[in-house]
Protein backbone atom coordinates (compact mmCIF):
# COMPACT_ATOMS: atom_id res chain seq x y z
CA UNK A 1 0.00 0.00 0.00
CA UNK A 2 1.07 3.61 -0.64
CA UNK A 3 -0.19 5.81 2.18
CA UNK A 4 -0.29 9.58 2.24
CA UNK A 5 -0.94 10.52 5.85
CA UNK A 6 -1.47 14.18 4.98
CA UNK A 7 -4.31 13.25 2.63
CA UNK A 8 -5.84 10.94 5.22
CA UNK A 9 -5.71 13.66 7.88
CA UNK A 10 -7.44 16.10 5.53
CA UNK A 11 -10.13 13.51 4.84
CA UNK A 12 -10.68 12.84 8.55
CA UNK A 13 -11.27 16.55 9.19
CA UNK A 14 -13.91 16.67 6.45
CA UNK A 15 -15.91 13.55 7.30
CA UNK A 16 -19.48 14.31 8.38
CA UNK A 17 -21.26 13.62 11.64
CA UNK A 18 -24.14 11.16 11.74
CA UNK A 19 -27.70 12.25 12.43
CA UNK A 20 -29.76 9.97 14.69
CA UNK A 21 -33.53 9.44 14.83
CA UNK A 22 -35.76 6.97 16.70
CA UNK A 23 -38.35 5.11 14.65
CA UNK A 24 -40.92 2.46 15.52
CA UNK A 25 -42.83 -0.18 13.54
CA UNK A 26 -46.15 0.84 12.02
CA UNK A 27 -47.49 -2.68 12.59
CA UNK A 28 -49.56 -2.95 15.83
CA UNK A 29 -47.61 -5.35 18.02
CA UNK A 30 -47.29 -4.20 21.63
CA UNK A 31 -48.24 -7.01 23.98
CA UNK A 32 -48.38 -9.54 21.15
CA UNK A 33 -47.57 -13.04 22.43
CA UNK A 34 -45.72 -15.77 20.56
CA UNK A 35 -45.75 -19.49 21.17
CA UNK A 36 -43.02 -21.82 19.93
CA UNK A 37 -43.08 -21.90 16.13
CA UNK A 38 -45.00 -18.63 15.74
CA UNK A 39 -43.66 -15.44 14.18
CA UNK A 40 -44.43 -11.75 13.98
CA UNK A 41 -43.56 -9.50 11.02
CA UNK A 42 -43.09 -5.80 11.72
CA UNK A 43 -43.22 -3.14 9.01
CA UNK A 44 -41.41 0.16 9.73
CA UNK A 45 -43.11 1.79 6.74
CA UNK A 46 -39.95 2.86 4.89
CA UNK A 47 -36.33 1.88 4.43
CA UNK A 48 -34.03 2.66 7.37
CA UNK A 49 -30.41 2.11 8.35
CA UNK A 50 -29.66 1.75 12.03
CA UNK A 51 -29.53 -0.17 15.28
CA UNK A 52 -32.42 -2.09 16.81
CA UNK A 53 -33.45 -2.61 20.43
CA UNK A 54 -36.13 -5.12 21.49
CA UNK A 55 -37.89 -5.55 24.82
CA UNK A 56 -39.48 -8.89 25.70
CA UNK A 57 -41.48 -10.22 28.60
CA UNK A 58 -43.63 -13.31 29.15
CA UNK A 59 -47.04 -14.56 30.18
CA UNK A 60 -47.75 -17.79 32.03
CA UNK A 61 -45.40 -19.54 34.42
CA UNK A 62 -41.92 -18.34 35.19
CA UNK A 63 -39.71 -19.23 32.17
CA UNK A 64 -37.95 -22.51 32.82
CA UNK A 65 -35.92 -22.51 29.55
CA UNK A 66 -34.36 -19.84 27.32
CA UNK A 67 -36.32 -18.19 24.54
CA UNK A 68 -34.67 -19.14 21.25
CA UNK A 69 -35.44 -16.55 18.57
CA UNK A 70 -34.62 -15.91 14.93
CA UNK A 71 -34.60 -12.28 13.78
CA UNK A 72 -34.75 -11.61 10.03
CA UNK A 73 -34.22 -8.11 8.65
CA UNK A 74 -35.35 -7.35 5.12
CA UNK A 75 -35.19 -4.40 2.76
CA UNK A 76 -37.97 -6.01 0.70
CA UNK A 77 -40.73 -8.27 1.94
CA UNK A 78 -39.69 -11.02 -0.50
CA UNK A 79 -36.47 -11.55 1.48
CA UNK A 80 -38.45 -12.84 4.46
CA UNK A 81 -39.47 -15.97 2.57
CA UNK A 82 -35.91 -16.85 1.54
CA UNK A 83 -34.06 -19.64 3.34
CA UNK A 84 -30.49 -18.74 4.27
CA UNK A 85 -29.54 -22.41 4.46
CA UNK A 86 -30.30 -22.81 0.75
CA UNK A 87 -27.87 -20.08 -0.32
CA UNK A 88 -24.58 -21.44 -1.69
CA UNK A 89 -23.32 -18.49 -3.75
CA UNK A 90 -19.83 -17.02 -3.88
CA UNK A 91 -20.52 -13.93 -1.75
CA UNK A 92 -20.24 -14.77 1.95
CA UNK A 93 -23.49 -15.68 3.69
CA UNK A 94 -22.19 -13.52 6.53
CA UNK A 95 -23.97 -10.64 4.79
CA UNK A 96 -27.39 -12.24 5.30
CA UNK A 97 -29.26 -10.08 7.81
CA UNK A 98 -30.40 -12.85 10.10
CA UNK A 99 -29.65 -13.52 13.77
CA UNK A 100 -30.44 -16.30 16.21
CA UNK A 101 -30.37 -15.39 19.86
CA UNK A 102 -31.07 -17.06 23.19
CA UNK A 103 -32.63 -15.06 26.00
CA UNK A 104 -31.94 -16.72 29.33
CA UNK A 105 -33.77 -14.30 31.62
CA UNK A 106 -37.09 -12.58 30.97
CA UNK A 107 -38.09 -9.73 31.01
CA UNK A 108 -35.15 -8.58 28.87
CA UNK A 109 -33.97 -5.68 26.77
CA UNK A 110 -31.77 -6.70 23.84
CA UNK A 111 -29.74 -4.13 21.90
CA UNK A 112 -28.36 -5.74 18.77
CA UNK A 113 -24.75 -4.69 18.07
CA UNK A 114 -24.90 -4.81 14.26
CA UNK A 115 -26.17 -2.05 12.02
CA UNK A 116 -28.96 -3.17 9.69
CA UNK A 117 -30.57 -1.91 6.48
CA UNK A 118 -34.26 -2.78 6.54
CA UNK A 119 -37.92 -1.98 6.31
CA UNK A 120 -39.17 -5.27 7.76
CA UNK A 121 -38.25 -7.26 10.84
CA UNK A 122 -39.56 -10.76 11.42
CA UNK A 123 -39.37 -12.19 14.94
CA UNK A 124 -39.69 -15.97 15.00
CA UNK A 125 -39.91 -18.02 18.19
CA UNK A 126 -37.86 -21.08 17.24
CA UNK A 127 -38.55 -22.67 20.59
CA UNK A 128 -39.94 -21.80 24.02
CA UNK A 129 -40.91 -23.81 27.02
CA UNK A 130 -44.57 -24.86 26.97
CA UNK A 131 -44.94 -23.20 30.38
CA UNK A 132 -44.83 -19.62 29.03
CA UNK A 133 -45.48 -17.45 25.98
CA UNK A 134 -43.12 -14.70 24.80
CA UNK A 135 -44.48 -11.14 24.86
CA UNK A 136 -43.14 -8.46 22.52
CA UNK A 137 -43.21 -5.26 24.56
CA UNK A 138 -41.27 -2.76 22.42
CA UNK A 139 -39.21 -2.61 19.24
CA UNK A 140 -37.40 0.54 18.15
CA UNK A 141 -34.58 1.53 15.83
CA UNK A 142 -32.04 4.30 16.12
CA UNK A 143 -31.42 5.30 12.51
CA UNK A 144 -28.19 6.82 11.24
CA UNK A 145 -27.31 8.90 8.18
CA UNK A 146 -25.09 11.88 7.51
CA UNK A 147 -27.60 13.32 5.03
CA UNK A 148 -29.31 16.51 6.19
CA UNK A 149 -32.90 16.23 5.02
CA UNK A 150 -33.46 19.88 5.86
CA UNK A 151 -31.09 20.84 3.07
CA UNK A 152 -32.48 18.48 0.44
CA UNK A 153 -33.27 20.27 -2.82
CA UNK A 154 -36.99 19.88 -3.61
CA UNK A 155 -38.21 18.58 -6.95
CA UNK A 156 -41.57 19.80 -8.21
CA UNK A 157 -42.48 19.14 -11.82
CA UNK A 158 -46.25 18.52 -11.61
CA UNK A 159 -45.67 14.91 -12.64
CA UNK A 160 -46.54 12.48 -9.85
CA UNK A 161 -44.59 9.59 -11.34
CA UNK A 162 -41.37 11.57 -11.70
CA UNK A 163 -41.77 13.08 -8.24
CA UNK A 164 -42.05 9.59 -6.77
CA UNK A 165 -39.01 8.36 -8.71
CA UNK A 166 -37.06 11.39 -7.48
CA UNK A 167 -38.10 10.77 -3.86
CA UNK A 168 -37.04 7.11 -3.98
CA UNK A 169 -33.72 8.08 -5.58
CA UNK A 170 -33.05 10.61 -2.82
CA UNK A 171 -33.97 8.04 -0.18
CA UNK A 172 -31.48 5.67 -1.77
CA UNK A 173 -28.73 8.27 -1.64
CA UNK A 174 -29.65 9.28 1.91
CA UNK A 175 -29.41 5.74 3.27
CA UNK A 176 -25.99 5.27 1.64
CA UNK A 177 -24.66 8.54 3.08
CA UNK A 178 -23.03 7.32 6.25
CA UNK A 179 -19.54 8.41 7.37
CA UNK A 180 -18.61 8.03 3.71
CA UNK A 181 -20.67 7.39 0.59
CA UNK A 182 -21.24 3.67 1.04
CA UNK A 183 -22.09 1.44 -1.90
CA UNK A 184 -24.92 -0.15 0.06
CA UNK A 185 -25.85 -0.13 3.75
CA UNK A 186 -26.71 -3.85 3.70
CA UNK A 187 -23.69 -4.97 1.65
CA UNK A 188 -20.75 -4.12 1.21
CA UNK A 189 -20.83 -0.99 3.36
CA UNK A 190 -17.60 0.33 1.85
CA UNK A 191 -16.37 3.25 -0.22
CA UNK A 192 -16.36 1.95 -3.80
CA UNK A 193 -14.93 4.21 -6.50
CA UNK A 194 -17.55 3.52 -9.16
CA UNK A 195 -20.45 4.07 -6.76
CA UNK A 196 -18.89 7.23 -5.34
CA UNK A 197 -18.78 8.93 -8.72
CA UNK A 198 -22.51 8.45 -9.33
CA UNK A 199 -23.43 9.29 -5.72
CA UNK A 200 -21.42 12.49 -5.93
CA UNK A 201 -23.29 13.56 -9.08
CA UNK A 202 -26.64 12.99 -7.36
CA UNK A 203 -25.38 14.72 -4.21
CA UNK A 204 -24.42 17.87 -6.14
CA UNK A 205 -28.06 18.23 -7.22
CA UNK A 206 -29.69 17.25 -3.91
CA UNK A 207 -27.93 17.32 -0.51
CA UNK A 208 -24.93 19.34 -1.73
CA UNK A 209 -22.52 17.77 0.80
CA UNK A 210 -19.43 18.91 -1.07
CA UNK A 211 -17.00 18.31 1.80
CA UNK A 212 -18.12 14.70 2.02
CA UNK A 213 -17.19 14.12 -1.63
CA UNK A 214 -13.88 15.89 -1.05
CA UNK A 215 -13.17 13.67 1.98
CA UNK A 216 -13.84 10.52 -0.05
CA UNK A 217 -11.50 11.64 -2.84
CA UNK A 218 -8.73 12.31 -0.32
CA UNK A 219 -9.34 8.91 1.30
CA UNK A 220 -9.02 7.09 -2.01
CA UNK A 221 -5.88 9.06 -2.91
CA UNK A 222 -4.53 8.68 0.62
CA UNK A 223 -4.26 4.90 0.57
CA UNK A 224 -3.58 3.46 -2.86
CA UNK A 225 -2.18 0.18 -4.13
CA UNK A 226 1.65 -0.07 -4.10
CA UNK A 227 2.06 1.28 -7.63
CA UNK A 228 -0.21 4.25 -6.96
CA UNK A 229 -3.38 2.78 -8.45
CA UNK A 230 -6.62 3.84 -6.78
CA UNK A 231 -8.13 0.68 -5.34
CA UNK A 232 -11.61 -0.42 -6.34
CA UNK A 233 -12.75 0.17 -2.78
CA UNK A 234 -11.61 1.20 0.68
CA UNK A 235 -12.25 -0.18 4.16
CA UNK A 236 -12.73 2.30 7.02
CA UNK A 237 -12.57 0.00 10.04
CA UNK A 238 -10.67 -0.72 12.16
CA UNK A 239 -8.51 1.68 10.16
CA UNK A 240 -8.30 3.07 6.64
CA UNK A 241 -7.12 0.28 4.33
CA UNK A 242 -7.32 -0.05 0.57
CA UNK A 243 -8.81 -3.32 -0.66
CA UNK A 244 -6.54 -5.42 -2.85
CA UNK A 245 -9.19 -5.48 -5.59
CA UNK A 246 -7.90 -3.71 -8.70
CA UNK A 247 -10.25 -2.73 -11.53
CA UNK A 248 -9.22 -1.03 -14.77
CA UNK A 249 -12.34 1.12 -14.93
CA UNK A 250 -12.70 2.01 -11.25
CA UNK A 251 -9.11 3.28 -10.98
CA UNK A 252 -9.62 5.47 -14.04
CA UNK A 253 -12.95 6.81 -12.82
CA UNK A 254 -11.12 8.62 -10.01
CA UNK A 255 -10.09 11.07 -12.75
CA UNK A 256 -13.70 11.66 -13.80
CA UNK A 257 -14.88 11.99 -10.20
CA UNK A 258 -12.22 14.62 -9.48
CA UNK A 259 -13.15 16.48 -12.69
CA UNK A 260 -16.83 16.47 -11.67
CA UNK A 261 -16.03 17.75 -8.16
CA UNK A 262 -13.83 20.56 -9.44
CA UNK A 263 -16.35 21.61 -12.11
CA UNK A 264 -19.03 22.02 -9.41
CA UNK A 265 -16.97 23.53 -6.58
CA UNK A 266 -14.16 25.29 -8.50
CA UNK A 267 -11.85 24.03 -5.76
CA UNK A 268 -8.50 24.59 -7.43
CA UNK A 269 -6.44 23.69 -4.36
CA UNK A 270 -7.90 20.19 -4.23
CA UNK A 271 -7.48 19.81 -7.98
CA UNK A 272 -3.78 20.66 -7.71
CA UNK A 273 -3.19 18.33 -4.76
CA UNK A 274 -4.98 15.35 -6.30
CA UNK A 275 -3.85 15.89 -9.89
CA UNK A 276 -0.78 13.62 -9.47
CA UNK A 277 -3.07 10.79 -8.31
CA UNK A 278 -5.41 11.37 -11.26
CA UNK A 279 -2.52 11.54 -13.73
CA UNK A 280 -1.07 8.30 -12.31
CA UNK A 281 -4.29 6.41 -13.17
CA UNK A 282 -3.89 7.34 -16.84
CA UNK A 283 -0.22 6.34 -16.81
CA UNK A 284 -0.98 2.95 -15.27
CA UNK A 285 -3.84 2.27 -17.69
CA UNK A 286 -1.53 2.74 -20.67
CA UNK A 287 0.21 -0.54 -19.78
CA UNK A 288 -3.05 -2.38 -20.53
CA UNK A 289 -2.94 -1.58 -24.26
CA UNK A 290 -1.47 -3.76 -27.01
CA UNK A 291 0.64 -2.49 -29.90
CA UNK A 292 -2.53 -1.77 -31.91
CA UNK A 293 -3.71 0.77 -29.33
CA UNK A 294 -6.50 -1.50 -28.03
CA UNK A 295 -7.07 -2.56 -24.43
CA UNK A 296 -5.88 -6.14 -23.93
CA UNK A 297 -8.78 -8.50 -23.31
CA UNK A 298 -9.08 -10.65 -20.20
CA UNK A 299 -11.42 -13.38 -18.98
CA UNK A 300 -10.58 -12.74 -15.33
CA UNK A 301 -13.70 -11.80 -13.37
CA UNK A 302 -13.43 -8.31 -12.01
CA UNK A 303 -10.47 -7.00 -14.04
CA UNK A 304 -12.86 -4.34 -15.31
CA UNK A 305 -16.35 -4.09 -13.85
CA UNK A 306 -18.63 -2.25 -16.34
CA UNK A 307 -21.80 -4.20 -15.37
CA UNK A 308 -23.01 -7.35 -13.62
CA UNK A 309 -23.87 -9.12 -16.88
CA UNK A 310 -21.58 -12.13 -16.44
CA UNK A 311 -21.57 -12.80 -20.20
CA UNK A 312 -20.28 -9.34 -21.01
CA UNK A 313 -16.90 -8.99 -22.68
CA UNK A 314 -15.18 -5.90 -21.27
CA UNK A 315 -12.57 -5.02 -23.92
CA UNK A 316 -14.52 -2.43 -25.97
CA UNK A 317 -16.27 -0.87 -22.94
CA UNK A 318 -12.85 -0.53 -21.28
CA UNK A 319 -11.56 1.30 -24.37
CA UNK A 320 -14.50 3.71 -24.15
CA UNK A 321 -13.99 4.25 -20.43
CA UNK A 322 -10.33 5.05 -21.04
CA UNK A 323 -11.28 7.63 -23.67
CA UNK A 324 -13.86 9.14 -21.29
CA UNK A 325 -11.36 9.47 -18.46
CA UNK A 326 -8.58 10.87 -20.68
CA UNK A 327 -11.07 13.56 -21.69
CA UNK A 328 -11.62 14.29 -18.00
CA UNK A 329 -7.86 14.46 -17.46
CA UNK A 330 -7.54 16.94 -20.34
CA UNK A 331 -10.18 19.15 -18.70
CA UNK A 332 -8.36 19.01 -15.35
CA UNK A 333 -4.96 19.74 -16.84
CA UNK A 334 -6.38 22.65 -18.82
CA UNK A 335 -8.10 24.11 -15.76
CA UNK A 336 -4.81 23.90 -13.83
CA UNK A 337 -2.90 25.60 -16.61
CA UNK A 338 -0.81 22.53 -17.37
CA UNK A 339 -0.57 23.23 -21.08
CA UNK A 340 2.09 20.68 -21.99
CA UNK A 341 0.38 17.88 -20.09
CA UNK A 342 -2.98 18.73 -21.64
CA UNK A 343 -1.40 18.61 -25.10
CA UNK A 344 0.22 15.22 -24.40
CA UNK A 345 -3.14 13.88 -23.23
CA UNK A 346 -4.86 15.17 -26.38
CA UNK A 347 -2.38 13.24 -28.50
CA UNK A 348 -2.96 10.12 -26.40
CA UNK A 349 -6.71 10.53 -26.75
CA UNK A 350 -6.52 10.94 -30.52
CA UNK A 351 -4.36 7.82 -30.87
CA UNK A 352 -6.66 5.59 -28.81
CA UNK A 353 -9.80 6.97 -30.46
CA UNK A 354 -8.36 6.26 -33.91
CA UNK A 355 -7.50 2.71 -32.83
CA UNK A 356 -11.05 2.15 -31.56
CA UNK A 357 -12.60 3.36 -34.80
CA UNK A 358 -10.29 1.30 -37.02
CA UNK A 359 -9.98 -1.89 -34.96
CA UNK A 360 -13.23 -2.33 -33.03
CA UNK A 361 -15.92 -1.04 -35.40
CA UNK A 362 -17.77 -3.21 -37.91
CA UNK A 363 -19.34 -2.23 -41.22
CA UNK A 364 -22.67 -1.53 -39.51
CA UNK A 365 -21.06 1.05 -37.26
CA UNK A 366 -21.19 -1.05 -34.07
CA UNK A 367 -18.23 -1.44 -31.75
CA UNK A 368 -17.47 -5.11 -31.13
CA UNK A 369 -15.63 -6.55 -28.15
CA UNK A 370 -13.21 -9.42 -27.64
CA UNK A 371 -12.09 -12.28 -29.83
CA UNK A 372 -15.70 -13.37 -30.39
CA UNK A 373 -16.64 -9.86 -31.62
CA UNK A 374 -19.40 -9.51 -29.07
CA UNK A 375 -22.06 -6.86 -29.61
CA UNK A 376 -23.25 -5.25 -26.39
CA UNK A 377 -25.06 -2.18 -25.13
CA UNK A 378 -22.16 -1.41 -22.80
CA UNK A 379 -19.66 -1.17 -25.68
CA UNK A 380 -21.77 1.33 -27.66
CA UNK A 381 -22.66 3.40 -24.58
CA UNK A 382 -19.09 3.83 -23.40
CA UNK A 383 -17.84 4.61 -26.90
CA UNK A 384 -20.45 7.37 -27.10
CA UNK A 385 -19.50 8.71 -23.66
CA UNK A 386 -15.83 8.48 -24.62
CA UNK A 387 -16.44 10.58 -27.71
CA UNK A 388 -15.47 7.95 -30.27
CA UNK A 389 -18.66 8.99 -32.07
CA UNK A 390 -20.68 12.14 -31.42
CA UNK A 391 -23.85 14.02 -32.27
CA UNK A 392 -26.21 12.50 -34.83
CA UNK A 393 -23.84 9.60 -35.44
CA UNK A 394 -23.87 8.72 -31.74
CA UNK A 395 -27.64 9.12 -31.55
CA UNK A 396 -28.05 6.81 -34.53
CA UNK A 397 -25.75 4.22 -33.01
CA UNK A 398 -27.78 4.05 -29.81
CA UNK A 399 -31.06 3.95 -31.75
CA UNK A 400 -29.77 1.08 -33.89
CA UNK A 401 -29.14 -0.98 -30.76
CA UNK A 402 -32.86 -1.17 -30.10
CA UNK A 403 -33.26 -3.32 -33.23
CA UNK A 404 -30.50 -5.77 -32.20
CA UNK A 405 -32.06 -8.40 -29.88
CA UNK A 406 -28.81 -10.39 -29.71
CA UNK A 407 -26.83 -7.52 -28.18
CA UNK A 408 -25.78 -8.25 -24.60
CA UNK A 409 -28.04 -6.19 -22.35
CA UNK A 410 -27.56 -4.09 -19.23
CA UNK A 411 -28.61 -5.56 -15.89
CA UNK A 412 -27.70 -2.90 -13.31
CA UNK A 413 -28.83 0.66 -12.64
CA UNK A 414 -25.11 1.47 -12.74
CA UNK A 415 -24.94 0.69 -16.45
CA UNK A 416 -28.36 2.16 -17.21
CA UNK A 417 -27.17 5.42 -15.61
CA UNK A 418 -24.47 5.58 -18.27
CA UNK A 419 -27.03 4.81 -20.98
CA UNK A 420 -29.15 7.77 -19.88
CA UNK A 421 -26.02 9.93 -19.76
CA UNK A 422 -25.07 8.84 -23.27
CA UNK A 423 -28.56 9.62 -24.60
CA UNK A 424 -28.44 13.12 -23.13
CA UNK A 425 -24.93 13.70 -24.51
CA UNK A 426 -26.15 13.18 -28.07
CA UNK A 427 -29.37 15.16 -27.76
CA UNK A 428 -31.89 12.36 -27.12
CA UNK A 429 -33.39 13.87 -23.95
CA UNK A 430 -36.89 12.56 -24.66
CA UNK A 431 -35.60 8.99 -24.88
CA UNK A 432 -33.52 9.52 -21.74
CA UNK A 433 -36.61 10.56 -19.79
CA UNK A 434 -38.52 7.55 -21.13
CA UNK A 435 -35.75 5.27 -19.81
CA UNK A 436 -35.96 6.89 -16.37
CA UNK A 437 -39.72 6.28 -16.37
CA UNK A 438 -39.55 2.69 -17.59
CA UNK A 439 -36.49 1.43 -15.70
CA UNK A 440 -36.53 3.20 -12.33
CA UNK A 441 -40.29 3.60 -12.57
CA UNK A 442 -40.45 -0.18 -13.01
CA UNK A 443 -38.77 -0.66 -9.64
CA UNK A 444 -41.20 1.80 -8.07
CA UNK A 445 -44.12 -0.15 -9.53
CA UNK A 446 -42.59 -3.28 -7.97
CA UNK A 447 -42.79 -1.56 -4.58
CA UNK A 448 -39.28 -0.15 -4.21
CA UNK A 449 -38.71 2.17 -1.24
CA UNK A 450 -35.09 2.53 -2.38
CA UNK A 451 -33.52 1.54 -5.68
CA UNK A 452 -31.78 -1.79 -6.10
CA UNK A 453 -28.32 -3.04 -6.92
CA UNK A 454 -29.56 -5.07 -9.86
CA UNK A 455 -32.80 -4.93 -11.81
CA UNK A 456 -33.32 -6.90 -14.99
CA UNK A 457 -36.99 -6.53 -15.99
CA UNK A 458 -36.65 -9.65 -18.16
CA UNK A 459 -35.41 -11.68 -15.18
CA UNK A 460 -36.51 -10.03 -11.90
CA UNK A 461 -34.94 -12.80 -9.81
CA UNK A 462 -31.46 -12.40 -11.30
CA UNK A 463 -28.45 -12.33 -9.00
CA UNK A 464 -24.75 -12.32 -9.94
CA UNK A 465 -23.92 -13.93 -6.61
CA UNK A 466 -25.79 -17.22 -6.87
CA UNK A 467 -28.80 -16.17 -4.81
CA UNK A 468 -30.97 -13.09 -4.33
CA UNK A 469 -30.83 -13.31 -0.52
CA UNK A 470 -27.53 -11.39 -0.67
CA UNK A 471 -28.71 -8.85 -3.26
CA UNK A 472 -28.68 -5.25 -2.07
CA UNK A 473 -32.00 -3.41 -2.40
CA UNK A 474 -30.65 0.01 -1.46
CA UNK A 475 -27.60 0.62 -3.60
CA UNK A 476 -25.67 3.80 -4.25
CA UNK A 477 -25.23 3.42 -7.97
CA UNK A 478 -29.02 3.34 -8.35
CA UNK A 479 -29.66 6.96 -7.35
CA UNK A 480 -29.31 8.29 -10.93
CA UNK A 481 -32.80 9.85 -11.18
CA UNK A 482 -31.94 12.31 -8.41
CA UNK A 483 -29.18 13.63 -10.65
CA UNK A 484 -30.83 13.52 -14.05
CA UNK A 485 -34.27 14.76 -13.01
CA UNK A 486 -32.95 17.72 -11.07
CA UNK A 487 -30.34 18.70 -13.67
CA UNK A 488 -32.19 18.11 -16.93
CA UNK A 489 -35.91 17.53 -16.37
CA UNK A 490 -37.38 20.21 -14.10
CA UNK A 491 -40.33 21.24 -16.27
Secondary structure, 3 states (H helix, E strand, C coil): CEECHHHHHHHHHHCCCCEEEEEECCCCCCCEEECCCCEEEEEEEEEEEEEEEEEEEEEECCCCCCEEEEEEEECCHHHHHCCHHHCCCCCCHHHCCEEEEEECCCCEEEECCCCEEEEEEEEEEEECCCCEEEEEEEEEEEEEECCCHHHCCCCCCCCHHHHHHHHHHHHHHHHHECCCECCECCCCCCEEHHHHHHHHHHHHHCCCCHHHHHHHHHHHHHEECCCCCCCCEEECCCCCEECCCCCHHHHHHHHHHHHHHHHHHCCHHHHHHHHHHHHHHHHHHHCCECCCCCECCCCCCCCCCCCCCCCCCCHHHHHHHHHHHHHHHHHHHHHCCCHHHHHHHHHHHHHHHHHHHHHCECCCCCEEECCCCEEEHHHHHHHHHCCCCCHHHHHHHHHHHCCCCCCECCCCHHHHHHHHHHHHHCCCHHHHHHHHHHHHHHHHHCCCCCCCCCCCCCCCCCCCCCCHHHCCCCEHHHCHHHHHHHHHCCC
